[in-house]
Amino acid sequence: MSLILKPGTAWADAYARCVAVAPEAFHDDRVLNLWGGQWRRDGAPIPAASAVDGTEIAGPPFLSLQEASAAVAAAAQAHREWRQVPLVERKAKVTAALDALQTHRDLLSLLLVWEIGKPWRLATNDVDRCIDGVRWYVEEIDRMLVGRTPLAGPVSNIASWNYPMSVLMHAMLVQLLAGNAVIAKTPTDGGLACLTLACALAAREGLPITLVSGSGRTLSPALVAAPEIGCVSFVGGRAAGSQVESLVDQRKRHILEQEGLNCWGVWEFSDWKTLSGHLRKSFDYAKQRCTAYPRYVVQRSLFDDFLAAYLPVLDEVRFGHPLAVASPDDALPDLDYGPLINAAKVKELNDAVAETLDRGGVPLYRGDVGRGRFIDGQDRSAYLAPVAVLSPPSSSALFHAEPFGPVDTIVLVDTEAELLAAMNASNGALVASLACDDEATAQRLGRQLQAFKVGINKPRSRGDREEVFGGNGASWRGAFVGGELLVRAVTDGAPDDPLHGNFPSYTLHPAT
């Protein structure tokens, strides 16, 4: 079947719509930075291409450290003014921004497709979760701010590329609602145009937002270590997180979310039909998310039943070009995932799989990229079909590290002690799950897992609104978030009212 790009969805069409909607932020030849209340033609744009098919897209305009320092100083001044604005006025401005985001929801979603490769269903979910989530905070913020005040300085946000709206923009709008000016660094690997459009719509409503692009290593002295910063919020990998942590004054408010190897254990279990559904959904967005499950720890005596449920799922996973259709009037395809973030990530994962197999891992499944939905002749270098490896050796990268892609590893165990040791291999994780028929056994084992959230016969996710989110061990440092704790993380209260989180013992805000 020959496929075509759905008319009206080309990158050129999407960018032209950005220029028409927010000409202050988008010029025909480049995207601008926002700081000091102005859109500025500064920084040096770097080339960028969409992982979807190699199309050239807008690249981030990288600032120097000196320019970023000026942006931080301007944000600090805006913060001093914004923290004095009455809550009723802040709520009105944030609500107006949400209404504008809703109006341009489909354009924001299309930008996510091109910039980070999300299929349409997942792209719209990302935008919708941002809008709906922040509306909940607008309704609940009054009670959350009783006895609390904005921080002394703006909140600086550095986040990974995978959820620009439902994680990064969502957090920024809640931080603004709580009375803080906000700073965000555009993720280098994707999301520039989507975040720029979202911030342009919000800035028009008078919200004090700073949005800049640049190398994290170059800008961290300003965005992390500057004394004007009231809080640092980081979402990303452990390598980058450790660099951020080294610059954070531990007495300064901080939220450092880092990855861990989330595991799903299978022990004394029989409901394989239900598990199959969870296994299929786990491939959403190619497992490029912090709460994905790339490791299955399976009781050896159940391995044959597990394979009977697991292998058909891998054959059913649908991936390919998110905007490819058979005819112009067709709806966009409902895919599990599109490309990975870039071709370099595909090479990294292929090399990791090869290393694991060379060191003794057992090849269990390798999908064929040719089975994906593609337009004839398109660049497919950023696409990877599902892969599964049995018994990765402890000397291989896939044994300890989160792959952040559609690569699963399976470890077989014979005892509960082995199950727990295998599931705790990464010194802390954000989530874990146990497939187990006996609730009491599952609860007992779950209490021994080094994961912040543990699901019993179901997956766990980041969550928002009332649900707290954090991590255990090396997967998290600083304040926990979610619901009231997100607001508390970016506001000050009474000295005897400590924050909840993973803090070192010498912090001013101990964990409880």
SEMIKOL-985969 format. One line per field, with one value per residue (C-alpha): residue in three letters; residue number from 1; x, y, z; chain. Coordinates in Angstrom, 3 decimals. Example, Ala and Ser with C-alpha at 12.3 -4.5 7.8 and 13.67 -1.06 7.14 Angstrom:
BEGIN
type	[ALA SER]
seq	[1 2]
c1	[12.300 13.670]
c2	[-4.500 -1.060]
c3	[7.800 7.140]
mol	[A A]
This chain:
BEGIN
type	[MET SER LEU ILE LEU LYS PRO GLY THR ALA TRP ALA ASP ALA TYR ALA ARG CYS VAL ALA VAL ALA PRO GLU ALA PHE HIS ASP ASP ARG VAL LEU ASN LEU TRP GLY GLY GLN TRP ARG ARG ASP GLY ALA PRO ILE PRO ALA ALA SER ALA VAL ASP GLY THR GLU ILE ALA GLY PRO PRO PHE LEU SER LEU GLN GLU ALA SER ALA ALA VAL ALA ALA ALA ALA GLN ALA HIS ARG GLU TRP ARG GLN VAL PRO LEU VAL GLU ARG LYS ALA LYS VAL THR ALA ALA LEU ASP ALA LEU GLN THR HIS ARG ASP LEU LEU SER LEU LEU LEU VAL TRP GLU ILE GLY LYS PRO TRP ARG LEU ALA THR ASN ASP VAL ASP ARG CYS ILE ASP GLY VAL ARG TRP TYR VAL GLU GLU ILE ASP ARG MET LEU VAL GLY ARG THR PRO LEU ALA GLY PRO VAL SER ASN ILE ALA SER TRP ASN TYR PRO MET SER VAL LEU MET HIS ALA MET LEU VAL GLN LEU LEU ALA GLY ASN ALA VAL ILE ALA LYS THR PRO THR ASP GLY GLY LEU ALA CYS LEU THR LEU ALA CYS ALA LEU ALA ALA ARG GLU GLY LEU PRO ILE THR LEU VAL SER GLY SER GLY ARG THR LEU SER PRO ALA LEU VAL ALA ALA PRO GLU ILE GLY CYS VAL SER PHE VAL GLY GLY ARG ALA ALA GLY SER GLN VAL GLU SER LEU VAL ASP GLN ARG LYS ARG HIS ILE LEU GLU GLN GLU GLY LEU ASN CYS TRP GLY VAL TRP GLU PHE SER ASP TRP LYS THR LEU SER GLY HIS LEU ARG LYS SER PHE ASP TYR ALA LYS GLN ARG CYS THR ALA TYR PRO ARG TYR VAL VAL GLN ARG SER LEU PHE ASP ASP PHE LEU ALA ALA TYR LEU PRO VAL LEU ASP GLU VAL ARG PHE GLY HIS PRO LEU ALA VAL ALA SER PRO ASP ASP ALA LEU PRO ASP LEU ASP TYR GLY PRO LEU ILE ASN ALA ALA LYS VAL LYS GLU LEU ASN ASP ALA VAL ALA GLU THR LEU ASP ARG GLY GLY VAL PRO LEU TYR ARG GLY ASP VAL GLY ARG GLY ARG PHE ILE ASP GLY GLN ASP ARG SER ALA TYR LEU ALA PRO VAL ALA VAL LEU SER PRO PRO SER SER SER ALA LEU PHE HIS ALA GLU PRO PHE GLY PRO VAL ASP THR ILE VAL LEU VAL ASP THR GLU ALA GLU LEU LEU ALA ALA MET ASN ALA SER ASN GLY ALA LEU VAL ALA SER LEU ALA CYS ASP ASP GLU ALA THR ALA GLN ARG LEU GLY ARG GLN LEU GLN ALA PHE LYS VAL GLY ILE ASN LYS PRO ARG SER ARG GLY ASP ARG GLU GLU VAL PHE GLY GLY ASN GLY ALA SER TRP ARG GLY ALA PHE VAL GLY GLY GLU LEU LEU VAL ARG ALA VAL THR ASP GLY ALA PRO ASP ASP PRO LEU HIS GLY ASN PHE PRO SER TYR THR LEU HIS PRO ALA THR]
seq	[1 2 3 4 5 6 7 8 9 10 11 12 13 14 15 16 17 18 19 20 21 22 23 24 25 26 27 28 29 30 31 32 33 34 35 36 37 38 39 40 41 42 43 44 45 46 47 48 49 50 51 52 53 54 55 56 57 58 59 60 61 62 63 64 65 66 67 68 69 70 71 72 73 74 75 76 77 78 79 80 81 82 83 84 85 86 87 88 89 90 91 92 93 94 95 96 97 98 99 100 101 102 103 104 105 106 107 108 109 110 111 112 113 114 115 116 117 118 119 120 121 122 123 124 125 126 127 128 129 130 131 132 133 134 135 136 137 138 139 140 141 142 143 144 145 146 147 148 149 150 151 152 153 154 155 156 157 158 159 160 161 162 163 164 165 166 167 168 169 170 171 172 173 174 175 176 177 178 179 180 181 182 183 184 185 186 187 188 189 190 191 192 193 194 195 196 197 198 199 200 201 202 203 204 205 206 207 208 209 210 211 212 213 214 215 216 217 218 219 220 221 222 223 224 225 226 227 228 229 230 231 232 233 234 235 236 237 238 239 240 241 242 243 244 245 246 247 248 249 250 251 252 253 254 255 256 257 258 259 260 261 262 263 264 265 266 267 268 269 270 271 272 273 274 275 276 277 278 279 280 281 282 283 284 285 286 287 288 289 290 291 292 293 294 295 296 297 298 299 300 301 302 303 304 305 306 307 308 309 310 311 312 313 314 315 316 317 318 319 320 321 322 323 324 325 326 327 328 329 330 331 332 333 334 335 336 337 338 339 340 341 342 343 344 345 346 347 348 349 350 351 352 353 354 355 356 357 358 359 360 361 362 363 364 365 366 367 368 369 370 371 372 373 374 375 376 377 378 379 380 381 382 383 384 385 386 387 388 389 390 391 392 393 394 395 396 397 398 399 400 401 402 403 404 405 406 407 408 409 410 411 412 413 414 415 416 417 418 419 420 421 422 423 424 425 426 427 428 429 430 431 432 433 434 435 436 437 438 439 440 441 442 443 444 445 446 447 448 449 450 451 452 453 454 455 456 457 458 459 460 461 462 463 464 465 466 467 468 469 470 471 472 473 474 475 476 477 478 479 480 481 482 483 484 485 486 487 488 489 490 491 492 493 494 495 496 497 498 499 500 501 502 503 504 505 506 507 508 509 510 511 512]
c1	[0.000 1.451 1.284 1.396 1.845 -1.579 -2.284 -1.926 0.373 3.780 6.378 6.283 2.536 2.950 5.708 3.747 0.866 3.263 4.406 0.778 -0.286 2.760 4.815 6.569 8.241 8.614 10.354 10.452 14.082 14.326 12.749 13.514 14.418 12.175 13.686 13.315 9.728 10.862 11.352 14.979 16.895 19.955 21.836 23.129 20.554 21.877 20.648 17.896 16.088 12.926 13.377 10.073 11.623 14.723 12.867 14.816 13.037 13.695 16.801 17.283 19.051 21.877 22.737 26.109 26.582 26.757 23.403 21.824 23.072 21.385 18.179 18.320 18.834 15.822 13.737 14.672 13.365 10.148 9.815 9.967 7.033 5.005 5.131 3.203 0.369 -2.821 -3.760 -7.095 -5.241 -2.698 -5.541 -7.216 -4.016 -3.182 -6.751 -6.525 -3.281 -4.945 -7.816 -5.277 -3.500 -6.846 -7.585 -4.293 -4.270 -4.043 -1.135 0.774 0.138 1.324 4.534 5.105 4.729 7.415 9.770 9.808 8.106 4.956 2.031 -1.047 -2.895 0.007 0.797 -2.753 -2.698 0.437 -1.226 -4.546 -2.917 -1.139 -4.300 -6.623 -4.062 -3.382 -7.120 -7.418 -4.693 -6.478 -9.539 -7.566 -4.762 -6.450 -6.377 -2.862 -1.428 -2.837 0.106 2.545 4.366 6.278 9.983 12.642 13.610 12.330 12.057 14.525 13.343 15.595 13.730 14.117 12.463 9.853 6.952 7.246 3.645 2.364 5.588 7.485 4.783 2.437 5.024 5.783 2.137 1.659 4.832 3.452 0.114 1.964 3.509 6.883 8.399 9.704 12.695 12.914 15.675 14.433 15.430 18.185 16.836 13.317 10.275 11.534 8.605 5.946 7.336 7.912 4.306 2.996 5.156 4.187 0.503 1.146 3.397 0.654 -1.464 1.194 2.825 6.536 8.149 11.754 12.461 16.023 18.007 21.550 23.893 23.149 26.835 27.297 24.206 24.119 26.223 23.429 20.317 21.344 24.027 23.037 22.188 19.020 17.435 14.902 14.424 15.942 13.651 15.386 13.971 16.390 19.043 21.402 24.505 23.078 21.332 24.586 26.084 23.100 23.265 26.933 26.025 22.968 23.454 21.739 20.136 18.374 15.045 15.571 13.642 15.894 14.038 16.417 15.859 15.921 15.445 11.722 10.997 7.922 8.203 6.215 5.821 3.211 0.926 -1.734 -3.790 -1.887 -4.670 -4.627 -0.843 -0.854 -2.866 -0.399 2.530 1.069 0.418 3.962 5.242 3.505 5.989 8.631 9.147 10.725 9.322 10.480 7.834 8.320 8.988 12.016 12.868 10.798 11.923 10.155 9.881 11.642 8.793 6.451 8.735 6.860 3.530 5.125 6.509 3.119 1.669 4.652 5.855 2.513 2.433 5.742 4.295 1.253 3.121 2.420 5.069 5.999 5.531 2.902 1.467 1.383 -2.031 -3.300 -5.550 -5.979 -9.253 -7.970 -7.587 -4.066 -2.918 -3.246 0.354 2.094 5.104 6.861 10.604 12.964 14.235 17.032 19.111 21.951 19.670 18.896 22.617 23.209 20.558 21.702 25.258 24.022 22.096 25.122 27.350 24.850 24.672 28.453 28.778 26.338 22.826 20.308 18.495 14.794 13.095 14.163 11.495 11.798 11.762 10.384 7.070 6.446 4.142 6.307 6.135 8.142 11.693 11.517 14.430 13.937 17.200 15.476 13.127 13.698 11.449 10.958 13.868 13.972 17.053 17.023 19.519 21.597 24.990 25.784 28.778 26.551 25.014 21.510 21.710 21.824 20.770 17.379 17.506 14.861 13.676 11.778 14.391 13.284 15.433 14.187 15.791 14.790 14.795 14.038 13.616 12.019 15.465 16.622 13.450 14.045 17.749 17.032 14.266 16.489 19.441 19.601 19.737 16.347 13.531 10.466 8.004 7.818 5.061 4.422 2.252 1.199 -2.059 -1.799 -2.325 -0.572 2.519 2.602 2.299 5.049 7.428 6.426 7.544 11.067 11.341 13.432 10.752 8.627 5.398 4.630 1.726 0.084 -1.084 -1.130 1.401 2.178 2.622 3.819 0.342 -0.555 -3.252 -3.741 -1.132 2.362 5.338 8.967 11.655 13.816 17.589 19.489 16.329 15.402 16.911 14.998 11.333 8.554 5.825 2.227 -0.909 -0.327 3.307 4.040 2.803 4.665 7.864 7.828 6.576 7.787 5.918 6.591 10.101 8.663 6.702 9.222 9.054 8.621 11.391 14.766 17.113 20.580 20.628 22.180 19.491 17.308 14.260 14.568 12.568 9.722]
c2	[0.000 3.345 6.113 9.904 12.787 13.954 17.289 20.335 18.628 19.374 21.096 24.128 24.400 24.109 26.716 29.135 28.845 29.657 32.803 33.812 33.127 34.564 36.766 38.304 34.935 33.371 35.002 33.451 32.433 31.657 31.322 33.945 33.803 35.409 37.300 40.653 40.764 40.872 38.432 38.811 37.927 36.838 33.579 31.406 29.007 25.482 23.211 20.752 17.975 16.083 12.455 11.769 11.833 14.049 17.261 20.376 22.143 25.191 24.895 26.381 29.776 29.075 31.842 32.486 32.373 36.165 36.481 33.846 35.676 38.852 36.856 35.510 39.008 40.253 37.305 38.121 41.648 40.342 37.942 40.746 42.399 39.252 37.915 41.040 40.429 39.288 35.623 36.464 38.332 35.529 33.036 35.185 35.531 31.824 30.951 33.274 31.563 28.149 29.337 30.442 27.087 25.345 27.460 26.382 22.842 21.122 23.285 22.618 18.900 18.968 20.671 17.847 15.315 16.980 18.002 14.915 12.261 11.665 9.974 12.197 10.472 10.892 14.434 15.612 13.820 15.756 19.094 18.144 16.943 20.276 22.318 20.133 19.664 23.357 24.155 21.838 23.795 27.076 25.682 24.303 26.859 29.007 26.276 25.205 28.685 29.244 30.287 30.164 32.813 32.836 32.066 34.781 34.287 32.777 29.047 27.737 24.738 22.362 19.377 16.581 16.788 14.031 15.870 19.597 20.374 17.972 18.112 21.334 23.835 22.382 22.907 26.449 27.496 26.101 27.879 31.117 30.531 30.182 33.632 32.907 34.169 31.243 30.476 27.514 26.199 24.718 21.024 20.800 17.623 18.868 20.904 24.382 25.555 23.957 25.550 28.867 29.031 28.024 30.641 33.322 32.713 32.840 35.915 37.832 37.454 39.173 36.064 36.610 33.835 33.548 30.984 30.559 28.013 26.842 24.109 22.914 22.758 26.363 27.864 25.934 28.472 30.982 28.781 26.627 28.326 32.004 33.430 35.063 31.633 30.637 27.028 24.655 22.054 19.408 16.433 14.208 11.519 10.764 11.999 15.474 15.405 14.819 17.874 19.978 18.604 19.541 23.190 23.428 25.008 22.376 25.150 26.322 24.746 21.999 19.267 16.845 14.023 11.475 8.163 4.726 1.227 0.649 -3.074 -5.266 -8.430 -11.581 -13.925 -16.629 -15.172 -16.457 -13.579 -13.411 -11.761 -8.701 -8.576 -8.689 -5.473 -3.755 -5.015 -3.533 -0.145 -0.064 0.592 3.986 6.549 3.815 3.743 7.221 8.276 8.245 5.762 3.181 -0.464 -1.803 -4.666 -7.746 -9.953 -13.298 -16.371 -19.100 -21.583 -19.051 -18.145 -20.209 -18.623 -15.171 -15.683 -16.836 -13.511 -11.306 -12.313 -11.784 -8.249 -7.438 -8.564 -6.321 -3.084 -0.458 2.139 4.388 7.882 9.579 11.646 9.007 8.110 6.068 8.843 12.553 12.086 9.337 9.978 9.987 6.506 5.291 4.204 3.005 5.098 6.979 7.573 7.737 11.214 10.958 8.531 8.756 7.209 4.303 3.687 3.915 1.278 -1.007 -0.803 -1.545 -4.590 -5.832 -5.400 -7.265 -10.168 -10.291 -10.618 -13.485 -12.061 -14.234 -12.725 -13.261 -10.988 -8.487 -6.699 -5.619 -1.878 -2.698 -3.636 -0.030 2.422 4.641 6.908 5.513 6.792 8.572 8.651 5.819 6.210 7.237 4.240 1.094 -1.956 -3.659 -5.679 -8.120 -9.663 -12.442 -12.535 -9.411 -9.921 -7.667 -6.285 -4.839 -1.356 -2.750 -4.537 -1.368 1.545 2.611 2.272 4.973 3.178 0.031 -2.376 -4.794 -7.026 -10.079 -11.609 -15.014 -15.704 -18.619 -17.037 -13.960 -12.697 -12.920 -11.161 -8.233 -7.975 -7.932 -5.352 -3.077 -3.215 0.518 1.916 3.538 3.970 6.105 3.226 -0.549 -3.141 -6.683 -9.222 -11.526 -13.364 -13.039 -9.470 -10.060 -11.481 -8.618 -5.999 -7.640 -7.750 -4.257 -2.752 -3.980 -2.397 0.744 2.520 5.517 4.041 0.324 -1.064 -4.393 -6.004 -2.596 -0.021 3.188 6.557 10.029 11.208 14.756 16.668 14.879 12.171 12.704 11.971 11.431 8.788 6.602 6.345 7.900 8.499 11.699 14.500 17.274 18.102 15.751 17.136 16.470 18.123 20.231 19.097 20.722 24.042 23.567 22.811 26.310 28.329 29.117 28.237 28.289 27.234 24.200 23.090 20.888 19.840 16.236 14.830 13.142 15.625 15.114 15.233 18.700 20.437 23.163 21.219 17.589 14.749 13.342]
c3	[0.000 -1.069 1.563 1.264 3.667 4.794 3.073 5.304 7.809 6.234 8.399 6.101 6.692 10.463 10.617 8.425 10.872 13.740 11.950 11.391 14.999 16.802 14.459 17.471 18.191 14.739 11.816 8.371 8.854 12.579 16.024 18.688 22.381 25.013 27.929 29.600 28.349 24.704 21.859 20.798 17.681 19.617 19.853 17.040 15.516 15.057 12.241 13.054 11.218 12.065 13.026 11.250 7.775 7.860 6.958 7.921 10.795 12.974 15.127 18.607 18.784 21.240 23.681 25.264 29.037 29.115 27.319 29.576 32.667 31.435 30.889 34.464 35.872 33.909 35.135 38.730 38.280 36.733 39.649 42.218 40.463 39.755 43.321 44.375 41.903 43.722 43.287 41.668 38.926 38.481 38.106 35.464 33.423 33.594 32.610 29.605 28.587 28.867 26.676 24.053 24.225 23.755 20.683 19.073 20.444 17.054 15.886 19.108 18.601 14.987 16.087 18.580 15.779 13.688 16.481 18.700 16.575 18.611 16.844 16.673 19.517 21.920 20.750 21.429 24.787 25.743 24.988 26.562 29.801 30.128 29.651 31.725 34.485 34.963 34.929 37.936 39.726 38.970 40.753 43.712 44.154 46.830 49.480 48.458 49.030 52.522 54.678 51.775 49.717 46.419 46.483 46.671 43.035 39.770 39.074 36.478 34.450 32.520 31.098 28.596 25.197 25.498 27.182 26.388 27.261 29.935 31.971 31.200 30.208 32.815 35.564 34.393 34.458 37.967 39.102 37.657 39.355 42.668 42.202 40.631 37.410 35.349 33.188 30.804 28.603 25.362 25.155 22.570 20.953 20.209 21.117 20.182 18.054 20.278 23.443 21.698 20.494 23.932 25.661 23.125 23.841 27.596 27.449 25.614 28.756 30.856 32.345 33.169 31.134 29.996 27.245 26.032 24.055 24.503 25.580 29.083 29.904 28.740 30.375 33.673 35.579 34.874 34.874 37.845 39.930 39.667 43.100 41.710 41.040 43.698 42.587 40.028 38.443 36.319 34.404 32.529 32.672 35.510 33.716 33.086 36.452 38.291 36.577 37.628 41.160 41.436 40.762 43.014 46.410 48.559 50.600 47.433 46.513 43.928 42.118 40.220 38.451 36.938 35.258 36.814 35.433 35.977 36.305 36.063 38.134 37.387 40.358 41.074 38.414 35.981 34.466 31.177 29.157 31.408 31.345 27.529 27.435 29.744 27.671 24.478 26.042 27.412 23.874 23.645 22.324 21.920 25.698 25.501 28.851 32.441 33.592 30.819 31.722 29.799 32.192 33.016 35.889 35.475 37.657 35.691 36.041 34.389 31.485 28.888 29.852 29.855 26.334 25.094 26.266 25.398 21.933 20.126 21.541 19.841 16.506 17.022 17.806 15.115 14.253 11.352 9.917 12.131 9.269 6.506 5.089 2.150 0.827 1.601 3.494 5.776 9.494 10.848 11.855 15.446 15.988 19.129 18.163 15.399 15.203 18.141 18.933 16.337 14.309 16.824 19.453 17.135 16.640 20.388 21.083 18.265 19.613 23.147 21.924 19.962 23.027 25.214 22.779 22.385 26.157 26.427 26.239 24.387 21.371 21.963 19.422 16.772 14.798 11.180 10.493 7.050 8.682 9.665 7.872 5.686 2.687 -0.212 -0.209 3.144 5.576 8.102 10.025 13.281 13.408 15.453 15.634 19.008 20.374 23.307 24.913 27.484 30.371 29.720 31.404 34.358 32.426 29.679 29.604 29.179 32.518 34.639 32.394 31.093 27.270 26.611 23.510 22.401 23.756 26.483 28.623 30.511 33.566 34.944 38.695 40.981 44.416 45.921 46.918 43.304 42.144 44.484 43.659 39.909 40.248 42.361 39.970 39.216 42.775 42.658 40.176 39.657 39.237 39.424 39.079 40.213 38.406 41.215 41.970 45.744 46.969 50.300 48.619 46.143 48.875 50.924 47.962 46.847 50.154 49.403 45.957 45.490 43.475 44.424 43.038 42.922 40.919 41.719 38.474 36.795 35.560 37.410 35.731 36.586 37.500 38.482 40.332 43.675 43.084 44.465 42.218 43.119 43.084 45.280 45.452 42.572 40.525 42.380 44.429 46.170 46.575 45.531 43.271 42.230 43.540 46.631 46.814 43.455 44.805 48.088 46.162 44.636 47.616 51.127 54.305 58.019 59.124 60.928 57.834 55.968 52.344 51.311 49.155 48.838 50.465 51.944 55.720 55.877 53.826 55.278 54.084 55.281 53.824 55.883]
mol	[A A A A A A A A A A A A A A A A A A A A A A A A A A A A A A A A A A A A A A A A A A A A A A A A A A A A A A A A A A A A A A A A A A A A A A A A A A A A A A A A A A A A A A A A A A A A A A A A A A A A A A A A A A A A A A A A A A A A A A A A A A A A A A A A A A A A A A A A A A A A A A A A A A A A A A A A A A A A A A A A A A A A A A A A A A A A A A A A A A A A A A A A A A A A A A A A A A A A A A A A A A A A A A A A A A A A A A A A A A A A A A A A A A A A A A A A A A A A A A A A A A A A A A A A A A A A A A A A A A A A A A A A A A A A A A A A A A A A A A A A A A A A A A A A A A A A A A A A A A A A A A A A A A A A A A A A A A A A A A A A A A A A A A A A A A A A A A A A A A A A A A A A A A A A A A A A A A A A A A A A A A A A A A A A A A A A A A A A A A A A A A A A A A A A A A A A A A A A A A A A A A A A A A A A A A A A A A A A A A A A A A A A A A A A A A A A A A A A A A A A A A A A A A A A A A A A A A A A A A A A A A A A A A A A A A A A A A A A A A A A A A A A A A A A A A A A A A A A A A A A A A A A A A A A A A A A]
